[in-house]
Amino acid sequence: MNTCSYLQFGFAKHLSCSLAIIVLTQTIDYFLIRNGGEVFMASLDVRKAFDRVNHIKLFDKLIEHGFPSVC
């Protein structure tokens, strides 16, 4: 099992966009409103890129440019 699979909502049984939005909203509420912190978010639509992108190179570049790793 992928160590990050619990963070993925796509292609998972019993999970939906609505649930993902609820989790996102609660996460923002927890860090921003309740704890006075900051929230940074990035969204990447790679639906048509799965067959064309070298994901290892993509993630290496993101990390090189300071994007934090979740896992």
C-alpha positions as CSV (number, residue, x, y, z in Angstrom):
1,M,0.0,0.0,0.0
2,N,1.2,3.5,-0.9
3,T,2.1,5.4,2.3
4,C,0.2,8.4,1.0
5,S,-2.9,6.6,-0.1
6,Y,-4.9,7.8,2.9
7,L,-4.5,11.3,1.6
8,Q,-6.0,10.6,-1.8
9,F,-9.7,11.0,-2.5
10,G,-9.6,10.0,-6.2
11,F,-10.4,6.5,-7.2
12,A,-11.1,5.5,-3.6
13,K,-14.3,3.7,-2.5
14,H,-16.7,5.5,-0.4
15,L,-14.9,8.9,-0.9
16,S,-16.3,11.8,-2.9
17,C,-15.6,15.4,-3.9
18,S,-18.0,16.5,-1.2
19,L,-16.1,14.7,1.5
20,A,-12.8,16.1,0.1
21,I,-14.2,19.6,0.3
22,I,-15.4,19.0,3.9
23,V,-11.9,17.7,4.9
24,L,-10.3,20.7,3.2
25,T,-12.6,23.2,4.9
26,Q,-12.0,21.6,8.3
27,T,-8.2,21.6,7.8
28,I,-8.2,25.3,6.9
29,D,-10.5,26.0,9.9
30,Y,-8.1,24.1,12.2
31,F,-4.9,25.7,11.1
32,L,-6.0,29.2,10.1
33,I,-8.9,30.1,12.4
34,R,-8.4,28.1,15.6
35,N,-4.6,28.2,15.7
36,G,-3.9,31.5,14.0
37,G,-1.5,29.8,11.5
38,E,-1.1,30.0,7.8
39,V,-2.5,27.7,5.1
40,F,-0.9,27.1,1.8
41,M,-2.6,25.1,-0.9
42,A,-1.7,23.9,-4.4
43,S,-3.9,22.1,-6.9
44,L,-2.6,20.3,-9.9
45,D,-4.9,18.9,-12.6
46,V,-2.9,16.1,-14.3
47,R,-5.8,14.2,-15.9
48,K,-4.3,14.3,-19.3
49,A,-0.7,14.2,-18.2
50,F,-0.4,10.8,-16.6
51,D,1.0,9.2,-19.7
52,R,3.3,12.1,-20.6
53,V,4.9,13.4,-17.4
54,N,7.8,11.9,-15.6
55,H,6.4,12.2,-12.1
56,I,9.7,11.6,-10.4
57,K,11.3,14.6,-12.2
58,L,8.2,16.7,-11.6
59,F,8.3,16.0,-7.8
60,D,12.0,16.6,-7.8
61,K,11.5,20.0,-9.4
62,L,8.8,20.9,-7.0
63,I,11.0,20.0,-4.0
64,E,13.9,22.0,-5.6
65,H,11.7,25.0,-5.7
66,G,10.8,24.7,-2.1
67,F,7.5,22.9,-2.2
68,P,7.2,20.7,0.9
69,S,6.7,17.0,0.7
70,V,3.6,15.6,2.4
71,C,4.9,12.1,3.0
